[in-house]
Amino acid sequence: MTSFVSFLVTSVIGFAFVYLFFGFDDLWIDWIAYRKQLKPRKLTEEEKHRWTLLKQKRIAILIPAWKESNVISKMLRGNMRSIQYDRYHFFVGCYPNDLPTFRAVLKVAEETGRVTPILNELPGPTSKGQLLNWVLRELTETHFPQFDIFLFHDAEDIIHPLSLKLINSEADNAEFIQIPVFSLPINKELSVGATYMDEFAEVHTRDLLVRNHLNVALPSAGVGFALTRKAMFSLRPSSGQSLFESSCLTEDYLLGLNSYRAGLTQSFPCLFESNDLGQRSWIATYEYFPSSLLKSIRQKARWTEGIAIQAAKQLGWFGSFRNRLFLYRDRKAMTANSLGLLGLAFLPMATLGLLTFPANSSDLTPLSTFRFLFLLNLLLLINRLWSRGKALRVVYNKPWALVVLARYPLSVLVNGLASFLALKNHASSLLLKQPTSWVKTHHELPEGFGEVLPQSASGAL
């Protein structure tokens, strides 16, 4: 074996072992989902009718807003027009140095009576957690009516008409409720924004269902999650205490795990309606995610640093073996994604080593090992792509197999670069002794959404 080829094969064998190790827990999740037949459930007409008979609990919908004047009024109007529920009210957290957003919210508030802007005590931007904590303080310690459920959304979210009815029903038996979150369909199928369709479809029609079935900690997705009043005061037992960890970049993820540690009952209802043609309407939260490479990398770097570094430091390892396994799955992303990016570079070299290895060499052991590991990793990759393609077909009612294959390298590129940026940002924050700043992403809504004022927006709480 030539020294160059030997080096290539030996190096790739090491990477292949690591890739294989990181892929085994995915197979375990696949096996549980298959064996227990865990899949999204169709909403029946009987269940839908039962929702209409339930007493409606008061729901406060909390939205943090920093420089959202371009979307916030449309988001509020569009969702109020479609929500099939009466006893709800929007509370939008704004900053005193962001008057365009405050004025946009105030205008909708005066028009509808269903919206209240709340000015933060600090100029922005602080952090999403700090702003939400201030809004909650105003709700629970001032003259506002008592609410039974606190529902959290972002300024770019599209709320399904039945979401509040679903949450109202689930709150009879659960104290922490997370409904699915999906990306709005992207026309540019080979764009960065379209990779979010792949990832969220797979996670929210498979992984979270398995977590819910195994009764392990459910993380919050940041939007479309709700806490009952009991849960609120279990996690925030005395006046002045904060619900969200404002120094954590993924305060929502941390809250979900802390809810589990506090013994709160968690629920992940994954339901859809279906018409006569078999087309599905998901009772989920929809939004557009970043469409540019740099914005996507920055956003995912924030997620990675918050989950794999900050939350890991604060929480450590807790719960049963199964729960710890899911903590490992959350935290391995930084390493796995970094290696995935390196794999894009190593794959051509591995193929070169395979093709140029002398057939009459006296030492075929490294090559045989390489070929065996390469085959196993290839099978794992095919299984992962098949799983994503299936999830996309289920969520978006279209065959996406070839598209998933084509944009998988783009997904690896974004996630890998985000992992390296997360490490760089965290190292910088330690050296400068300053927390990583809250990086806002530009938000959009579908064309025409919320441009017409609801015919009847007022209602009793």
C-alpha positions in Angstrom: 0.0 0.0 0.0 1.4 3.4 -0.9 2.0 5.8 2.0 -0.4 8.4 0.5 -3.2 5.9 0.0 -2.5 4.3 3.3 -2.8 7.7 5.1 -6.1 8.4 3.3 -7.6 5.0 4.1 -6.5 5.1 7.7 -7.8 8.6 8.3 -11.2 7.9 6.7 -11.5 4.6 8.7 -11.3 6.7 11.9 -13.9 9.2 10.7 -16.1 6.3 9.5 -16.1 4.7 13.0 -17.2 8.1 14.5 -20.0 8.5 11.9 -21.2 5.0 12.6 -21.3 5.6 16.3 -23.3 8.8 15.9 -25.8 7.1 13.6 -26.8 4.2 15.9 -29.2 6.2 18.1 -31.1 7.3 14.9 -31.7 3.6 14.2 -33.0 3.1 17.7 -35.5 6.0 17.2 -36.5 4.6 13.9 -37.1 1.2 15.5 -39.2 2.5 18.3 -41.3 4.6 15.9 -41.8 1.6 13.7 -42.5 -1.0 16.4 -44.9 1.3 18.3 -46.5 2.6 15.1 -45.9 6.2 16.3 -47.1 8.6 13.7 -49.2 11.8 13.3 -52.9 11.2 14.0 -55.9 12.3 11.9 -58.4 14.5 13.8 -61.8 12.9 13.8 -65.1 14.8 13.4 -66.2 13.5 16.8 -63.0 14.9 18.5 -63.4 18.2 16.7 -67.0 18.4 17.8 -66.0 17.6 21.4 -63.6 20.6 21.3 -66.4 22.9 20.6 -68.3 21.7 23.7 -65.4 22.3 26.1 -65.3 25.3 28.3 -62.9 27.8 26.8 -60.0 28.7 29.1 -58.6 32.2 29.0 -55.4 32.1 26.8 -52.8 34.8 26.8 -50.6 34.7 23.6 -47.2 36.3 24.3 -45.0 37.6 21.5 -41.6 39.2 21.9 -41.0 41.9 19.2 -37.8 43.7 18.4 -37.8 45.7 15.1 -40.8 43.8 13.8 -42.8 46.7 12.4 -42.8 45.1 8.9 -44.7 42.0 10.0 -46.2 42.4 13.5 -49.5 44.1 12.5 -50.0 41.6 9.6 -49.3 38.7 11.9 -51.8 39.9 14.5 -54.5 40.7 12.0 -54.1 37.6 9.9 -54.2 35.3 12.9 -57.1 37.0 14.5 -59.0 36.6 11.3 -58.6 32.8 11.3 -58.4 31.7 14.9 -61.5 29.7 15.8 -61.6 30.6 19.5 -63.1 33.4 21.6 -61.2 33.8 24.9 -57.8 34.9 23.9 -55.7 38.0 24.0 -52.3 39.0 22.5 -49.6 40.6 24.6 -46.7 41.9 22.5 -43.5 42.8 24.3 -41.9 45.9 22.7 -38.9 48.1 23.5 -38.9 51.9 24.3 -36.2 52.4 21.6 -38.3 50.7 18.9 -41.2 53.0 18.4 -42.2 51.8 14.9 -43.0 48.3 16.3 -44.8 49.7 19.3 -46.9 52.0 17.2 -47.8 49.2 14.8 -49.0 47.0 17.7 -50.8 49.9 19.4 -52.7 50.6 16.1 -54.0 47.0 15.9 -54.8 47.1 19.7 -57.0 50.2 19.1 -58.7 48.6 16.1 -59.4 45.2 17.7 -59.4 45.3 21.4 -57.6 41.9 21.4 -54.0 43.2 21.6 -52.0 44.9 24.3 -48.5 46.2 23.7 -46.2 46.1 26.8 -43.1 48.2 26.9 -40.0 46.7 28.3 -38.2 48.4 31.2 -34.9 48.2 29.3 -33.9 49.5 25.8 -33.4 46.8 23.2 -32.2 44.5 22.3 -31.8 42.6 25.5 -32.7 38.9 25.0 -35.9 37.1 24.1 -36.0 35.6 27.5 -35.6 38.9 29.3 -38.4 40.5 27.2 -40.8 37.6 27.8 -40.0 37.7 31.5 -41.0 41.3 31.6 -44.3 40.7 29.8 -45.1 37.9 32.2 -44.4 40.1 35.1 -46.9 42.7 33.8 -49.5 40.0 33.2 -49.2 38.3 36.6 -48.6 41.3 38.8 -50.9 44.0 37.4 -54.5 44.5 36.7 -54.8 42.2 33.7 -57.4 39.4 34.1 -56.1 36.0 35.2 -55.3 33.7 32.4 -55.5 29.9 32.5 -53.0 29.2 29.7 -49.9 31.1 28.4 -49.1 30.5 24.8 -45.9 31.6 23.2 -45.3 32.7 19.6 -43.0 34.8 17.5 -43.9 37.8 15.3 -43.7 35.8 12.1 -45.9 32.8 13.1 -49.0 31.6 11.4 -51.3 30.0 13.9 -53.6 27.3 12.8 -57.3 28.1 13.3 -57.8 25.1 15.6 -54.5 25.4 17.6 -56.1 27.1 20.5 -58.9 24.6 20.7 -56.4 21.8 20.6 -54.3 23.4 23.4 -57.5 24.1 25.4 -58.3 20.4 25.2 -54.8 19.2 26.0 -54.6 21.5 29.0 -57.1 19.3 30.8 -54.5 16.6 31.2 -51.1 18.3 30.5 -49.3 21.3 32.0 -46.7 21.8 29.2 -48.0 21.5 25.6 -45.9 21.7 22.4 -47.6 21.5 19.0 -45.7 20.8 15.8 -43.7 23.6 14.0 -43.2 23.4 10.3 -41.6 25.6 7.6 -43.9 27.2 5.1 -43.4 25.7 1.7 -40.4 27.2 -0.2 -40.6 27.5 -4.0 -36.8 27.5 -4.4 -36.3 23.8 -3.7 -32.5 23.9 -3.6 -32.3 26.9 -1.3 -31.1 27.3 2.3 -34.6 28.0 3.5 -35.9 24.7 2.0 -33.6 22.7 4.3 -35.7 23.7 7.3 -38.6 21.9 5.6 -36.6 18.7 5.8 -35.4 19.0 9.3 -38.6 20.2 11.0 -40.8 17.7 9.1 -38.6 14.8 10.3 -38.2 16.0 13.9 -41.9 16.9 14.4 -43.4 13.8 12.9 -40.9 11.3 14.4 -38.4 12.4 17.1 -40.9 14.3 19.3 -43.5 11.6 19.0 -40.9 9.1 20.3 -40.0 11.4 23.1 -43.6 11.8 24.1 -44.2 8.1 23.9 -41.2 7.3 26.1 -42.1 10.0 28.6 -38.8 11.8 28.5 -38.2 15.5 28.5 -39.9 17.4 25.7 -37.9 20.5 24.6 -39.8 23.6 23.6 -39.5 24.7 20.0 -39.8 28.3 21.1 -43.2 28.8 19.4 -46.5 27.0 19.5 -45.9 25.9 23.1 -48.1 26.6 26.1 -48.0 26.5 29.9 -51.0 26.2 32.2 -51.3 28.6 35.0 -50.4 25.9 37.4 -47.2 25.2 35.5 -46.4 28.9 35.4 -46.4 29.2 39.1 -44.6 25.9 39.6 -41.7 27.2 37.6 -42.1 30.7 38.9 -43.2 30.2 42.5 -42.7 33.7 43.9 -43.1 37.3 42.7 -40.1 38.6 40.9 -38.7 35.3 39.8 -38.0 34.7 36.1 -39.6 32.0 34.0 -37.0 32.1 31.3 -33.2 32.0 31.7 -32.4 35.3 30.0 -28.7 34.6 29.6 -29.3 31.4 27.6 -29.6 31.7 23.8 -32.2 28.9 23.8 -34.3 29.9 26.7 -37.2 28.0 25.3 -35.4 24.7 25.0 -34.2 25.1 28.6 -37.7 25.8 29.8 -39.0 22.6 28.3 -36.4 20.5 30.1 -36.9 22.4 33.3 -40.6 21.7 33.1 -39.9 18.0 32.9 -37.5 18.2 35.9 -40.2 20.0 37.9 -42.5 17.0 37.4 -44.9 18.8 35.0 -46.9 16.6 32.6 -45.9 17.3 29.1 -47.8 16.6 25.8 -47.0 16.7 22.1 -50.2 16.4 20.1 -49.4 15.8 16.4 -52.7 16.0 14.5 -54.0 16.9 11.1 -57.2 17.3 9.2 -57.7 15.6 5.9 -60.0 16.4 3.0 -61.6 14.1 0.5 -58.5 14.2 -1.7 -56.3 13.1 1.1 -54.6 16.5 1.5 -53.6 17.3 5.0 -54.0 20.5 7.1 -51.7 20.3 10.1 -52.7 21.8 13.4 -49.3 23.3 13.7 -47.4 26.6 13.7 -45.9 27.7 10.3 -43.3 30.3 9.5 -40.5 31.2 7.1 -37.0 30.5 8.3 -33.9 32.3 7.1 -33.3 32.0 3.3 -29.8 33.2 3.1 -26.7 31.2 3.9 -25.2 33.7 6.4 -28.4 34.3 8.3 -29.1 30.6 8.5 -25.7 29.9 9.9 -26.0 32.6 12.5 -29.4 31.4 13.6 -28.3 27.7 13.9 -25.1 28.8 15.6 -27.3 30.4 18.3 -29.4 27.2 18.6 -26.2 25.0 18.8 -24.5 27.2 21.4 -27.6 27.4 23.5 -28.4 23.7 23.5 -25.1 21.9 23.3 -23.1 24.3 25.5 -25.2 26.7 27.6 -28.1 24.3 28.5 -25.7 21.4 28.9 -23.7 23.4 31.5 -26.8 24.5 33.4 -28.6 21.2 33.4 -25.9 18.5 33.3 -27.2 15.0 32.9 -30.4 14.1 34.7 -33.3 11.6 34.6 -33.5 8.1 33.4 -31.1 6.4 30.9 -33.6 7.1 28.2 -33.8 10.8 29.1 -30.0 11.0 29.1 -29.9 9.4 25.7 -32.0 12.1 24.3 -29.9 14.8 26.0 -26.9 13.1 24.3 -28.8 13.3 21.0 -29.4 17.0 21.5 -25.8 17.8 22.4 -24.0 15.5 19.9 -25.2 17.9 17.1 -22.2 20.2 17.5 -19.7 17.4 17.1 -21.7 15.4 14.5 -22.4 18.5 12.3 -18.7 19.5 12.4 -17.6 16.1 11.4 -20.4 16.0 8.7 -18.8 19.1 7.2 -15.4 17.5 7.2 -16.9 14.4 5.7 -17.9 16.4 2.6 -14.2 17.0 2.0 -13.1 13.5 3.0 -15.6 11.7 0.8 -13.8 12.5 -2.5 -10.5 11.5 -1.0 -12.0 8.3 0.3 -13.3 7.5 -3.1 -9.9 8.3 -4.6 -8.2 5.9 -2.1 -10.7 3.2 -2.9 -10.2 3.5 -6.6 -6.4 3.8 -6.6 -5.7 1.1 -4.0 -3.6 -1.6 -5.7 -5.6 -4.8 -6.3 -2.5 -7.0 -5.8 -1.5 -5.5 -2.5 -0.4 -7.9 0.2 -2.2 -5.9 2.9 -5.9 -5.7 2.1 -7.1 -5.4 5.8 -7.3 -1.6 5.9 -9.2 -1.5 2.6 -11.6 -4.2 3.6 -12.3 -2.4 6.9 -12.8 0.8 5.0 -15.2 -0.8 2.5 -17.2 -2.4 5.3 -17.5 0.9 7.2 -18.2 2.9 4.1 -21.1 0.5 3.2 -22.6 0.7 6.7 -22.4 4.5 6.7 -23.9 4.6 3.3 -26.8 2.5 4.5 -27.3 4.8 7.4 -27.3 7.8 5.1 -29.9 6.2 2.8 -32.1 5.4 5.7 -31.8 9.0 6.9 -32.7 10.4 3.5 -35.5 8.0 3.1 -36.9 9.1 6.6 -36.7 12.7 5.6 -38.3 12.1 2.2 -41.1 10.2 3.9 -41.6 13.0 6.5 -41.8 15.6 3.7 -44.3 13.6 1.8 -46.5 13.3 4.9 -46.3 17.0 5.8 -46.4 18.6 2.4 -48.4 16.1 0.3 -45.7 15.8 -2.4 -43.0 13.3 -3.3 -39.7 14.9 -2.3 -37.2 12.0 -2.4 -34.9 13.4 -5.1 -35.1 16.9 -3.7 -34.0 15.7 -0.3 -31.0 14.0 -1.8 -30.1 17.1 -3.8 -30.2 19.5 -0.8 -28.7 17.2 1.8 -25.1 18.5 1.2 -26.4 22.1 1.6 -28.0 21.1 5.0 -24.7 19.5 6.1 -22.8 22.7 5.0 -25.0 25.0 7.0 -25.1 22.9 10.1 -21.4 22.3 10.0 -20.5 25.9 9.7 -23.0 26.8 12.4 -21.3 24.4 14.8 -17.9 26.0 14.2 -19.4 29.5 14.6 -21.1 28.4 17.8 -17.7 27.3 19.2 -16.1 30.6 18.1 -18.9 32.7 19.6 -18.8 30.8 22.9 -15.0 31.1 23.1 -15.3 34.9 22.4 -17.9 35.3 25.1 -15.7 33.6 27.7 -12.7 35.6 26.7 -14.6 38.9 26.8 -16.7 37.8 29.8 -19.8 38.9 28.0 -22.8 36.8 27.0 -23.3 36.1 23.3 -25.7 38.7 22.0 -29.3 38.0 20.7 -29.0 38.0 16.9 -32.3 38.9 15.4 -33.2 37.3 12.0 -35.3 39.1 9.4 -38.9 37.9 9.3 -41.4 37.5 6.5 -45.0 36.5 6.0 -46.7 35.0 3.0 -47.9 37.7 0.5 -51.3 39.0 1.4 -51.4 37.5 4.9 -53.1 39.8 7.4 -53.6 42.7 5.0 -57.4 42.8 5.6 -58.7 43.7 9.1 -60.8 40.9 10.7 -64.5 41.6 10.4 -65.1 40.8 14.1 -62.0 40.8 16.3 -63.4 41.7 19.7 -64.5 39.2 22.2 -64.9 38.6 25.9 -62.1 37.2 28.0 
